[in-house]
Amino acid sequence: MPPPIPDTTRTAILKDIRAGEKSRGQIARDHEVSTTTVSKIATDAGIDSPFSREKTQKATEARVIDNKARRTQLASGSLEAAEEALAEIRKTIPGSALRDLAITYGVLIDKHIAIEKHDSGSGAEQAVSLLGAMFADMQGRHGDTPTE
């Protein structure tokens, strides 16, 4: 049977448990005891569920929501950039500059669709159809663009 844990170590372990900032494993490593010992000290002190993952789960859920909000902002920004690019394209810029703007526009729309698809999981066919209609409209207005 191992020797009893000194009171100073037990007190330090309890302090770490109550602080709630470290995992059971980290506390055990810091004080050179087993995770079972850390759990037993918590139980003996009447601390229920000291290593519950509830806080971690809630923090993770909040992070997922925050990331979705950020992706929504990115999607809006990419649409605004695509609209700006389309306005430039419609000014009938000749030659490769028009082609470069059309490519930029297409890339921006593709990125917007990728962000939206990530959040919705559907609707890709509609987006492709919309892009096809927009491209056909551009070709009808500007004809084939000469390459340099």
C-alpha positions as CSV (number, residue, x, y, z in Angstrom):
1,M,0.0,0.0,0.0
2,P,1.4,3.4,-1.0
3,P,2.2,5.9,1.8
4,P,-0.6,8.4,2.6
5,I,-0.6,11.6,0.7
6,P,0.7,14.6,2.7
7,D,-1.9,17.1,3.8
8,T,-0.2,19.9,1.9
9,T,-0.5,17.8,-1.3
10,R,-4.1,17.0,-0.6
11,T,-4.9,20.7,0.0
12,A,-3.1,21.7,-3.2
13,I,-5.1,19.0,-5.1
14,L,-8.4,20.2,-3.7
15,K,-7.5,23.8,-4.6
16,D,-6.9,22.8,-8.2
17,I,-10.1,20.8,-8.3
18,R,-12.2,23.7,-6.9
19,A,-10.5,26.1,-9.3
20,G,-12.0,24.0,-12.2
21,E,-9.3,25.1,-14.6
22,K,-7.4,21.8,-15.0
23,S,-8.4,18.3,-16.1
24,R,-8.2,15.4,-13.7
25,G,-5.2,14.1,-15.6
26,Q,-3.4,17.4,-15.4
27,I,-4.0,17.7,-11.7
28,A,-2.7,14.1,-11.2
29,R,0.5,14.9,-13.2
30,D,1.1,18.2,-11.4
31,H,0.9,16.5,-8.0
32,E,2.4,13.2,-9.1
33,V,-0.6,11.1,-8.0
34,S,-3.0,8.9,-10.0
35,T,-6.3,10.2,-11.5
36,T,-8.1,7.8,-9.2
37,T,-6.5,9.6,-6.2
38,V,-7.6,12.9,-7.5
39,S,-11.2,11.6,-8.0
40,K,-11.2,10.1,-4.5
41,I,-10.0,13.4,-2.9
42,A,-12.8,15.2,-4.7
43,T,-15.4,12.6,-3.6
44,D,-14.1,12.7,0.0
45,A,-14.5,16.5,0.0
46,G,-18.1,16.1,-1.2
47,I,-17.5,17.7,-4.6
48,D,-20.0,16.3,-7.1
49,S,-19.0,15.9,-10.7
50,P,-15.8,18.0,-10.5
51,F,-14.7,17.0,-14.0
52,S,-18.0,17.3,-15.8
53,R,-17.7,18.0,-19.5
54,E,-20.9,20.2,-19.4
55,K,-18.9,23.4,-19.5
56,T,-16.8,22.1,-22.3
57,Q,-19.9,21.0,-24.2
58,K,-21.6,24.4,-23.8
59,A,-18.4,26.2,-24.9
60,T,-18.1,24.0,-28.0
61,E,-21.7,24.6,-28.9
62,A,-21.2,28.3,-28.5
63,R,-18.1,28.1,-30.7
64,V,-20.1,26.2,-33.4
65,I,-22.7,29.0,-33.4
66,D,-20.1,31.7,-33.5
67,N,-18.3,30.0,-36.5
68,K,-21.6,29.8,-38.3
69,A,-22.2,33.5,-37.8
70,R,-18.7,34.2,-39.1
71,R,-19.4,32.1,-42.2
72,T,-22.6,34.0,-42.8
73,Q,-20.7,37.3,-42.7
74,L,-18.2,35.8,-45.1
75,A,-21.0,34.7,-47.4
76,S,-22.5,38.2,-47.4
77,G,-19.1,39.8,-48.1
78,S,-18.4,37.4,-51.0
79,L,-21.8,38.3,-52.5
80,E,-21.0,42.0,-52.2
81,A,-17.7,41.5,-53.9
82,A,-19.3,39.5,-56.6
83,E,-21.8,42.3,-57.2
84,E,-19.0,44.8,-57.5
85,A,-17.2,42.5,-59.9
86,L,-20.4,42.1,-62.0
87,A,-20.8,45.9,-62.1
88,E,-17.3,46.2,-63.5
89,I,-17.9,43.4,-66.0
90,R,-21.0,45.2,-67.3
91,K,-19.0,48.3,-68.2
92,T,-17.9,46.3,-71.3
93,I,-14.2,46.2,-70.6
94,P,-12.5,44.9,-73.7
95,G,-10.1,41.9,-74.0
96,S,-8.5,39.9,-71.3
97,A,-9.5,42.4,-68.6
98,L,-13.1,41.5,-69.1
99,R,-12.2,37.8,-69.0
100,D,-10.2,38.3,-65.8
101,L,-13.1,40.1,-64.1
102,A,-15.5,37.3,-65.2
103,I,-13.2,34.7,-63.7
104,T,-12.9,36.7,-60.5
105,Y,-16.7,37.0,-60.4
106,G,-17.1,33.2,-60.9
107,V,-14.5,32.5,-58.1
108,L,-16.3,34.8,-55.7
109,I,-19.7,33.2,-56.4
110,D,-18.2,29.7,-56.1
111,K,-16.8,30.6,-52.6
112,H,-20.1,32.0,-51.6
113,I,-21.8,28.8,-52.7
114,A,-19.3,26.7,-50.8
115,I,-20.0,28.6,-47.6
116,E,-23.7,28.4,-48.0
117,K,-23.6,24.7,-48.9
118,H,-21.6,24.1,-45.8
119,D,-24.4,25.5,-43.6
120,S,-27.4,24.3,-45.6
121,G,-26.2,20.9,-47.0
122,S,-28.4,21.4,-50.0
123,G,-29.4,23.7,-52.9
124,A,-26.2,23.3,-54.9
125,E,-28.2,22.5,-58.1
126,Q,-30.1,25.8,-57.8
127,A,-26.9,27.8,-57.4
128,V,-25.3,26.1,-60.4
129,S,-28.4,26.9,-62.4
130,L,-28.3,30.5,-61.3
131,L,-24.7,30.9,-62.2
132,G,-25.4,29.4,-65.6
133,A,-28.2,31.9,-66.2
134,M,-25.9,34.7,-65.1
135,F,-23.1,33.6,-67.4
136,A,-25.5,33.3,-70.3
137,D,-26.8,36.8,-69.6
138,M,-23.2,38.1,-69.6
139,Q,-22.4,36.3,-72.9
140,G,-25.6,37.8,-74.4
141,R,-24.6,41.3,-73.4
142,H,-20.9,41.1,-74.3
143,G,-20.6,38.2,-76.7
144,D,-17.5,36.0,-76.8
145,T,-14.5,37.7,-75.2
146,P,-11.4,37.7,-77.4
147,T,-8.3,36.3,-75.9
148,E,-4.9,38.0,-76.0
